[in-house]
Amino acid sequence: MKNSIILLTAVLFGVTGLAQKKKELIKQVALLQAQKTAMQKKWDSLRQTQEMNMNDDLHSFSYAMGVSIGSDLKDSGVDSLFYNAFSIALKDVMNGTEKISVQEANTTMRATMTKLEEERNKRLKEKSARFLAENAKRPEITTTDSGLQYEIIKATEGAKPTVADKVKVHYTGMFPDGKVFDSSVERGEPIDFKVTGVIKGWTEALQMMSVGSKWKLYIPYDLAYGERGAGGGTIPPFAVLIFDVELLDILE
């Protein structure tokens, strides 16, 4: 009997202990839930303070600065960044706590930009070479010793300009993808210039054209604007240029 009482007491104490632990666990869960709610409120509040307001002078200035820097980077061939590191670096510089010197930063940037430029140039050169190689296979295309390619759209008989002449032409310039970058035709006004006053590809082609003829020129980058391009980015480096050229007249 005594042993039964002892066993019953132990069981009761065990049940009581489990109930107490359950209550404590419920309290802990409730506490964690309250902490989660509080943290979420803090996060929401922080996020709201970080949301951009273009009517705020500091916000609009900061965004404009980002657009300016981002545009320069993109034009330089940078297509991605570790934005967290970029943001931290900006803040560190503003607080005077940057982790590397400006000289070290410039050295790193120059090395990376040089590598990116070399990789970009290689891609552009290969792309141009592939286009010209495929284009040269077309039966209507003639390729000169210089690498200039042309297609006669309209043939005529008559006088041909020399390097000493000035000519009047209508033209439309485009990239291999068909995008037009310049056109006297669209402006509705032909242009006059010296045969030697234009890119090499034009100078070569014009001397083979008769007045009244119309040719389509496919000009390699080394006969156009070379490795640097032109027009503030309008003509990219290593670009193959295509021109519809109509020789209207040889001027006195």
Secondary structure, DSSP 8 states (H G I E B T S, - for coil): -HHHHHHHHHHHHHHHHHHHHHHHHHHHHHHHHHHHHHHHHHHHHHHHHHS--TTSHHHHHHHHHHHHHHHHHHHTT-----HHHHHHHHHHHHHT--SS-HHHHHHHHHHHHHHHHHHHHHHHHHHHHHHHHHHTTSTT-EE-TTS-EEEEEE---S----TT-EEEEEEEEE-TTS-EEEEHHHHT--EEEEGGGS-HHHHHHHTT--TT-EEEEEE-GGGTTTTT-BGGGTB-TT--EEEEEEEEEEE-
